[in-house]
Amino acid sequence: MRPANGRRAGGFLLTHAGLLAGVLVTCFPLYIIFVASSVSHDEIARPPLPMFPGDRLWENYAAALKAGVNIPVWRMLYNSTVMALGITVGKLAISIVSAFAIVYFRFPLRMFFFWAIFVTLMLPVEVRIVPTFEVAAGFGLLNSYAGLIFPLIASATATFFFRQFFLTIPNELAEAARVDGASPMRFFWDIVLPMSRTNIAALFVILFIYGWNQYLWPLLITTEPEMNTIVMGIKQMFPSGDDVADWPVVMATAILAMLPPVCVVIGMQRLFIKGLIDSEK
């Protein structure tokens, strides 16, 4: 028993050492960004780069919130939050209703429509960017939150994810609801939706980060600085030509841009993991 216990303990230590090494490799660049956001510009420009936080943390972050090429960073954070939440809620609402209709309703060409939705996985936004922009411009959606959100709210991935989950729900539940006189939408609200809680949470995290990190579509659909997102703002802060960037403020802005997705992941971590590994039936 002792050798087996020794091998188990050795494997335990080796596994955790590997995890710790992975965490250090992943987090070290973030730590450097945080350190760079807390020192002066001269300290960054003069090698070597400081390895410990400086004394200008609050000054740099206060300057970052007011900084920006054309508009303040706080406004860009607000635009990104509205866009990410709109895309996330829209994708979830459309996907779960579409999957429910495909699984529980019998109508002509049902599977054709499902595969038509699924095929769009091979057509990312970058491929259909020109016709999508023309349609959005034709509807007058330029420089608006609707233009930032609506063209991106369809999601074949989420529809497929919900369909696969709904197929695992026992048919006896639908039959019992039908016997009790429940309408299809009552069955959806009272049974299917509560059972999908963890799946919705898992997709919420993924889709929020997807919406937050969008760069190409906001770059095309917005021409007024007031509608810039934080990802666009960080890119605009980088120097061009002989310009000199205020790197502590740029690093502070990068940290501020990471906070909302990190808060979403931490706040929904338990449901996120449960939604990926547990069907909750």
C-alpha positions in Angstrom: 0.0 0.0 0.0 2.8 2.4 0.7 4.3 2.4 -2.8 0.9 2.9 -4.3 0.3 5.8 -1.9 3.7 7.2 -2.7 3.0 7.0 -6.5 -0.4 8.7 -5.9 1.2 11.5 -3.9 3.9 11.9 -6.5 1.3 12.2 -9.2 -0.7 14.6 -7.2 2.4 16.9 -6.7 3.4 16.6 -10.3 -0.1 17.5 -11.5 -0.3 20.5 -9.3 3.2 21.6 -10.1 2.2 21.6 -13.8 -1.0 23.5 -13.1 1.0 26.1 -11.0 3.5 26.5 -13.9 0.6 27.0 -16.3 -0.9 29.7 -14.1 2.4 31.5 -13.7 3.0 31.5 -17.5 -0.5 32.8 -18.1 -0.6 35.4 -15.4 2.9 36.8 -15.6 2.1 39.0 -18.7 -1.0 40.3 -16.8 1.2 41.1 -13.8 3.6 43.0 -16.0 0.7 45.0 -17.4 -0.5 45.8 -13.9 3.0 46.9 -12.8 3.3 49.1 -15.9 0.0 50.7 -15.1 1.2 51.8 -11.6 4.5 53.5 -12.5 5.5 56.7 -14.3 6.3 56.9 -18.0 10.0 57.5 -17.3 10.2 54.3 -15.3 8.8 52.3 -18.2 11.0 54.0 -20.8 14.2 53.4 -18.7 15.2 49.7 -18.6 14.9 47.4 -16.9 11.2 47.3 -16.5 10.1 47.5 -12.8 8.9 44.2 -11.4 7.0 45.6 -8.5 4.0 48.0 -8.4 4.8 51.7 -8.2 3.2 54.6 -6.4 1.2 56.1 -9.3 -1.6 53.5 -9.4 -4.6 55.7 -8.6 -3.3 58.6 -10.7 -2.8 56.4 -13.8 -6.3 54.8 -13.5 -8.0 58.1 -12.9 -6.2 59.5 -16.0 -7.1 56.4 -17.9 -10.8 56.9 -17.2 -10.6 60.4 -18.6 -8.2 59.5 -21.4 -9.0 58.4 -24.9 -8.2 59.6 -28.4 -11.6 61.2 -29.0 -13.9 60.2 -26.1 -13.2 59.2 -22.5 -12.5 55.6 -21.7 -15.5 55.3 -19.4 -17.8 56.0 -22.4 -16.0 53.3 -24.4 -16.5 50.9 -21.5 -20.2 51.8 -21.5 -20.5 51.2 -25.2 -18.7 47.8 -25.0 -20.9 46.8 -22.1 -24.2 47.7 -23.9 -22.9 45.9 -27.0 -21.8 42.7 -25.2 -24.9 42.4 -23.1 -27.2 43.1 -26.1 -25.4 40.4 -28.2 -25.4 37.9 -25.3 -29.1 38.3 -24.5 -30.1 38.4 -28.1 -28.1 35.3 -29.0 -29.5 33.4 -26.0 -33.1 34.4 -26.6 -33.1 33.5 -30.3 -31.1 30.3 -29.9 -33.1 28.8 -27.1 -36.4 29.5 -28.9 -35.1 28.2 -32.2 -33.8 25.0 -30.6 -37.1 24.5 -28.7 -39.1 24.8 -32.0 -36.8 22.4 -33.8 -37.0 19.8 -31.1 -40.6 20.0 -29.9 -42.5 21.1 -33.0 -43.2 19.1 -36.1 -43.4 21.2 -39.2 -42.3 20.8 -42.8 -38.6 21.1 -43.6 -37.8 21.2 -39.9 -34.4 19.5 -40.3 -33.6 21.5 -43.4 -33.9 24.7 -41.4 -31.8 23.3 -38.6 -29.0 22.3 -41.0 -29.3 25.7 -42.8 -28.7 27.3 -39.4 -25.8 24.9 -38.7 -24.1 25.6 -42.0 -23.7 29.2 -41.0 -20.9 28.1 -38.7 -18.8 28.0 -41.8 -19.6 31.6 -42.6 -18.1 33.8 -39.8 -18.7 37.6 -39.7 -15.5 38.3 -41.6 -16.8 36.4 -44.6 -20.2 38.1 -44.8 -19.0 41.5 -43.5 -19.7 43.4 -46.8 -23.3 42.4 -47.4 -24.0 42.6 -43.7 -22.7 46.2 -43.6 -24.8 47.1 -46.7 -27.9 45.7 -45.1 -27.2 47.6 -41.8 -26.5 50.8 -43.7 -29.7 50.4 -45.7 -31.7 50.2 -42.5 -30.0 53.2 -41.0 -28.2 51.3 -38.3 -24.8 53.1 -38.6 -23.5 54.7 -35.4 -26.2 53.1 -33.2 -26.4 50.4 -30.6 -28.8 48.5 -32.8 -26.2 48.4 -35.5 -23.6 47.1 -33.1 -25.9 44.4 -31.7 -28.6 43.2 -34.2 -26.3 41.9 -37.0 -24.4 39.7 -34.5 -27.3 38.2 -32.4 -27.9 35.0 -34.5 -25.8 32.1 -33.2 -25.7 28.6 -34.8 -23.4 27.4 -32.0 -25.8 28.3 -29.3 -28.8 26.9 -31.2 -26.9 23.6 -31.7 -25.9 23.5 -28.0 -29.5 24.0 -26.8 -30.9 21.5 -29.3 -28.5 18.8 -28.1 -29.5 19.5 -24.5 -33.2 19.5 -25.3 -32.8 16.1 -26.9 -31.7 14.7 -23.6 -34.8 15.8 -21.7 -37.1 12.8 -21.3 -40.1 12.8 -23.6 -42.2 11.8 -20.6 -42.0 15.3 -19.3 -43.5 16.7 -22.5 -46.2 14.1 -22.5 -47.1 14.7 -18.9 -47.3 18.5 -19.5 -49.6 17.8 -22.5 -51.8 15.6 -20.4 -52.1 18.3 -17.8 -53.2 20.7 -20.5 -50.1 22.9 -20.5 -49.5 24.8 -23.7 -46.2 24.5 -25.5 -45.0 27.9 -24.2 -46.1 27.0 -20.7 -44.0 23.8 -21.0 -41.2 26.0 -22.2 -41.4 28.5 -19.4 -42.1 26.1 -16.5 -40.0 23.1 -17.4 -37.5 23.6 -20.2 -36.2 27.0 -19.3 -35.5 26.2 -15.6 -33.7 23.0 -16.6 -31.6 25.0 -19.0 -30.3 27.4 -16.3 -26.8 26.1 -16.1 -26.5 25.8 -19.9 -27.7 29.4 -20.2 -25.1 30.5 -17.7 -22.3 28.7 -19.5 -23.3 30.2 -22.8 -23.7 33.7 -21.2 -20.1 33.7 -20.2 -18.9 32.6 -23.6 -21.1 34.9 -25.6 -20.4 37.9 -23.4 -16.7 37.6 -24.0 -17.3 37.1 -27.7 -19.3 40.3 -27.8 -16.8 42.2 -25.6 -13.9 41.3 -27.8 -15.5 42.4 -31.1 -13.3 44.7 -33.1 -13.9 44.5 -36.9 -17.6 45.0 -36.8 -17.7 48.0 -34.5 -14.8 49.5 -36.6 -17.0 49.3 -39.7 -20.4 50.2 -38.3 -19.4 53.2 -36.3 -17.9 56.4 -37.7 -18.6 58.7 -34.8 -16.1 58.7 -31.9 -19.0 58.6 -29.4 -19.8 55.0 -30.4 -16.3 53.6 -30.1 -15.8 50.5 -28.0 -13.0 49.9 -25.6 -11.2 47.5 -27.9 -11.2 50.2 -30.6 -10.1 52.7 -28.0 -7.0 50.7 -26.9 -6.0 50.3 -30.6 -6.3 54.1 -31.1 -4.1 54.8 -28.1 -1.1 53.0 -29.7 1.3 55.5 -31.2 1.7 56.0 -34.9 4.7 57.6 -36.6 6.8 59.7 -34.2 4.1 60.0 -31.6 4.9 58.9 -28.0 2.2 56.9 -26.1 1.6 57.4 -22.4 2.2 53.7 -21.7 1.1 53.7 -18.0 -2.3 55.1 -19.1 -2.5 52.6 -22.0 -1.7 49.7 -19.6 -4.3 51.0 -17.1 -6.9 51.1 -19.9 -6.0 47.6 -20.8 -6.6 46.5 -17.2 -9.9 48.3 -17.1 -10.9 46.6 -20.4 -10.3 43.2 -18.8 -12.3 43.8 -15.6 -15.9 43.3 -16.9 -15.2 39.9 -18.6 -13.2 38.8 -15.6 -16.1 39.8 -13.3 -18.6 37.9 -15.4 -16.4 34.8 -15.4 -15.8 34.9 -11.6 -19.4 35.7 -10.8 -20.8 32.9 -12.9 -17.9 30.4 -12.5 -19.9 27.8 -10.6 -22.8 27.8 -13.0 -20.4 28.0 -16.0 -18.6 24.8 -15.0 -21.8 23.0 -14.1 -23.4 23.9 -17.4 -20.4 22.4 -19.3 -20.2 19.1 -17.4 -23.7 18.5 -16.0 -26.9 18.3 -17.9 -28.9 18.8 -14.7 -31.7 16.3 -15.6 
